[in-house]
Amino acid sequence: MTVVNTPELSVWCPDALYREQSNQLAHALSIGLCEGSQCVTPFYLQYSAQGLLMGTELKELGNPIRVDFVAGANAHRRKYGGGKHQDIAKAVGVPKKPHLRLLDATAGLGRDAFVLASLGCEVTLIERNPVMYHLLQDGLERAAGHPETAGIVEHMQLILADAIEQKNQQVDVVYLDPMFPPTQKSAKVKKELRYLHHIVGYDAVGAEALFDWAFAVAKNRVVVKRPRLAPTLANRTPTLALEGKSGRFDVYVKSAF
Ligand SMILES: C[S@@+](CC[C@H](N)C(=O)[O-])C[C@H]1O[C@@H](n2cnc3c(N)ncnc32)[C@H](O)[C@@H]1O
């Protein structure tokens, strides 16, 4: 599996309480471990009472990020986000088939997958970036220990892999949200996305290949999340598009549910 090969990132362990976990993570990612009161790399991963954080000394990126399904934005969206009336739910077909099997091939921070699992989908999440994978795995583990989220994350299975290498998936829907190149409005882009641009980057060729793979794998449909005014992925014309204030879901129907 890919290792993280960046001199920019290390595991920072200023608190001996987390030494064992930090050592294991540094080893799994093949990156350095900083144990001093300051970290020597611009980006760091750090275990804390709140879970695994990713932080940076770059001022423009702001405070550390982590995956939190129990509180914050994910919890707010679960409670007040509109349930089955949200565009994402309509795009994947939740109202037509409530317990559909969905493969989220670009898991990222797991926000979309969590919404879909909370609406009853059986979700397999694939993430190829090992840093994102570990942040997400940590968030899933913490959610599994909380009464409000345990019943949701038991329907989320995370895999560390390049989705294109995963054959024989038996799924109704494949969901894609590939990185989009930073725009002039990047300063306004949300903090999490700014981190993603640094850690994951943008891969246009990979995203096009991903579409072809997704269309072959999905039984019923492929859904692609795009910025509202962005061109379609791989220049493919969708069967229908659901457009919201800032984003759009392009739906490619293969067969009815
Ligand atoms: C924009 S983020 C997805 C955000 C996600 N929808 C969320 O709700 O948090 C895109 C993610 O897809 C991952 N990715 C891109 N191509 C992939 C592939 N072929 N296989 C697995 N993961 C991939 C990237 O590493 C990145 O973490």
PDBQT file of the ligand as one rigid body, heavy atoms in Angstrom, charges set to zero:
ROOT
HETATM    1  C1  LIG A 301     -12.986  15.862  -1.868  1.00  0.00    +0.000 C 
HETATM    2  S1  LIG A 301     -12.460  14.503  -0.898  1.00  0.00    +0.000 S 
HETATM    3  C2  LIG A 301     -13.996  13.709  -0.523  1.00  0.00    +0.000 C 
HETATM    4  C3  LIG A 301     -14.742  14.356   0.609  1.00  0.00    +0.000 C 
HETATM    5  C4  LIG A 301     -15.886  13.498   1.093  1.00  0.00    +0.000 C 
HETATM    6  N1  LIG A 301     -16.964  13.411   0.124  1.00  0.00    +0.000 N 
HETATM    7  C5  LIG A 301     -16.448  13.992   2.427  1.00  0.00    +0.000 C 
HETATM    8  O1  LIG A 301     -17.687  14.081   2.538  1.00  0.00    +0.000 OA
HETATM    9  O2  LIG A 301     -15.661  14.236   3.350  1.00  0.00    +0.000 OA
HETATM   10  C6  LIG A 301     -11.799  13.370  -2.090  1.00  0.00    +0.000 C 
HETATM   11  C7  LIG A 301     -11.098  12.157  -1.451  1.00  0.00    +0.000 C 
HETATM   12  O3  LIG A 301     -11.072  11.097  -2.402  1.00  0.00    +0.000 OA
HETATM   13  C8  LIG A 301      -9.855  10.385  -2.274  1.00  0.00    +0.000 C 
HETATM   14  N2  LIG A 301      -9.641   9.676  -3.556  1.00  0.00    +0.000 N 
HETATM   15  C9  LIG A 301      -9.458  10.218  -4.787  1.00  0.00    +0.000 A 
HETATM   16  N3  LIG A 301      -9.316   9.261  -5.710  1.00  0.00    +0.000 NA
HETATM   17  C10 LIG A 301      -9.431   8.068  -5.063  1.00  0.00    +0.000 A 
HETATM   18  C11 LIG A 301      -9.373   6.702  -5.489  1.00  0.00    +0.000 A 
HETATM   19  N4  LIG A 301      -9.134   6.371  -6.766  1.00  0.00    +0.000 N 
HETATM   20  N5  LIG A 301      -9.553   5.733  -4.568  1.00  0.00    +0.000 NA
HETATM   21  C12 LIG A 301      -9.777   6.066  -3.257  1.00  0.00    +0.000 A 
HETATM   22  N6  LIG A 301      -9.809   7.334  -2.787  1.00  0.00    +0.000 NA
HETATM   23  C13 LIG A 301      -9.647   8.323  -3.686  1.00  0.00    +0.000 A 
HETATM   24  C14 LIG A 301      -8.845  11.467  -1.958  1.00  0.00    +0.000 C 
HETATM   25  O4  LIG A 301      -7.697  10.924  -1.323  1.00  0.00    +0.000 OA
HETATM   26  C15 LIG A 301      -9.642  12.403  -1.044  1.00  0.00    +0.000 C 
HETATM   27  O5  LIG A 301      -9.475  12.070   0.316  1.00  0.00    +0.000 OA
ENDROOT
TORSDOF 0
